[in-house]
């Protein structure tokens, strides 16, 4: 039986996935030190090239790229000597009295802390799998193309 897959087709996608997993482990270690922003950039950058190309080729991102940018919005002019009113805030200040029927929202406290970072890990791993499949397909295409060439005499 003839082996048709080259070594590059076997090892390059696997090495890429191992690199992304190692970057995710570094991210988890960086989260414990409180520097997740710095460590979180590297897995995203490692998975971005093919993922960005895929996102821009179809879906809402392609329509957004094809359309013209929206015109800049003019701020509302201020009429009269009165300053603008204070915008409402989501959270009352600590000095404001609370309404009598106020109760703290404890619905988020019931979620297990184990699943908090799963969305980031899942997005990076899915992107890495897509990238690894694209790398494998590209290397496989190149190997087939090289095999079909006729040797020149």
C-alpha positions in Angstrom: 0.0 0.0 0.0 1.3 3.4 -1.0 1.3 6.2 1.5 -0.2 9.2 -0.2 -0.1 11.8 2.6 3.1 13.7 3.0 4.6 14.4 6.3 3.7 18.1 6.1 0.1 17.2 5.6 0.2 15.2 8.8 2.2 17.3 11.1 1.6 21.0 10.2 -2.1 21.1 11.1 -1.4 19.1 14.3 1.5 21.4 15.3 -0.8 24.4 14.7 -3.5 23.0 16.9 -0.9 22.2 19.6 0.3 25.8 19.4 -3.2 27.2 19.9 -3.8 24.9 22.8 -0.5 26.0 24.4 -1.5 29.6 23.9 -4.9 28.8 25.6 -3.0 27.3 28.5 -0.8 30.4 28.8 -4.1 32.5 28.7 -5.5 30.4 31.6 -2.2 31.0 33.6 -2.4 34.7 32.7 -5.9 34.9 34.0 -4.8 33.8 37.4 -2.2 36.6 37.4 -4.8 39.2 36.4 -3.3 39.9 33.0 -5.8 38.1 30.7 -5.9 40.9 28.2 -2.3 40.5 27.2 -2.4 36.7 27.2 -5.8 36.6 25.4 -4.5 38.5 22.4 -2.1 35.7 21.3 -4.7 32.9 20.8 -7.0 35.3 18.9 -4.1 36.4 16.6 -3.1 32.8 16.0 -6.6 31.9 14.8 -7.5 35.2 13.1 -6.1 34.8 9.5 -8.4 32.2 8.1 -11.3 33.1 10.4 -11.3 36.7 9.2 -11.2 35.6 5.6 -14.1 33.3 6.2 -16.2 35.9 8.0 -15.6 38.5 5.3 -16.4 36.2 2.4 -20.1 35.6 3.4 -22.7 36.8 5.8 -23.4 40.2 7.3 -19.7 41.0 7.3 -19.5 40.8 3.5 -22.6 43.0 3.1 -21.0 45.5 5.5 -17.8 45.6 3.6 -19.6 46.0 0.3 -21.8 48.8 1.4 -20.6 52.4 1.7 -19.8 53.7 5.2 -22.6 55.5 6.9 -22.3 59.3 6.9 -20.9 60.8 10.1 -23.6 61.8 12.6 -23.8 65.4 13.6 -24.1 66.0 17.3 -27.4 67.7 18.3 -26.8 71.4 18.5 -27.4 73.0 21.9 -30.0 75.7 21.9 -30.0 78.4 24.6 -27.9 79.0 27.7 -29.0 75.8 29.6 -26.5 73.0 29.8 -27.7 69.6 28.4 -29.6 67.4 30.8 -27.8 64.5 32.6 -28.2 61.3 30.8 -29.9 58.4 32.6 -27.6 55.8 34.0 -28.1 52.1 34.5 -27.0 52.1 38.1 -28.0 54.7 40.7 -25.2 56.4 42.5 -24.5 55.2 46.0 -25.8 58.5 47.5 -29.2 58.2 45.9 -31.9 56.6 48.1 -33.1 53.2 46.8 -36.8 52.6 46.0 -38.6 50.6 48.7 -39.2 47.6 46.5 -35.6 47.3 45.4 -33.9 44.0 45.7 -30.4 42.9 44.3 -30.4 40.7 41.2 -29.0 37.4 42.2 -29.9 35.4 39.1 -26.3 35.6 37.8 -24.9 34.2 41.0 -26.5 30.8 40.4 -24.4 30.2 37.3 -21.4 28.0 37.9 -18.1 29.9 37.7 -16.6 27.0 35.7 -18.4 28.0 32.5 -17.6 31.7 32.5 -14.6 31.5 30.1 -15.9 28.7 28.0 -17.2 31.0 25.3 -13.7 32.4 24.6 -12.1 28.9 24.6 -14.8 27.5 22.4 -14.5 30.4 19.9 -10.7 30.1 19.7 -10.8 26.2 19.4 -13.5 26.3 16.7 -11.5 28.9 14.7 -8.3 26.8 15.2 -10.1 23.7 13.9 -11.3 25.6 10.8 -7.8 27.0 10.3 -6.2 23.5 10.7 -8.7 22.1 8.1 -7.9 24.9 5.7 -4.1 24.3 6.2 -4.6 20.6 5.7 -6.7 21.2 2.5 -4.1 23.6 1.1 -1.2 21.2 1.8 -3.2 18.3 0.3 -4.0 20.3 -2.8 -0.3 21.2 -3.2 0.8 17.6 -2.8 -1.7 16.4 -5.4 -0.7 19.1 -7.8 3.0 18.2 -7.4 2.2 14.5 -7.9 0.3 15.2 -11.1 3.1 17.1 -12.8 4.9 15.2 -15.4 8.7 15.1 -15.0 10.4 17.1 -17.7 13.0 15.2 -19.7 
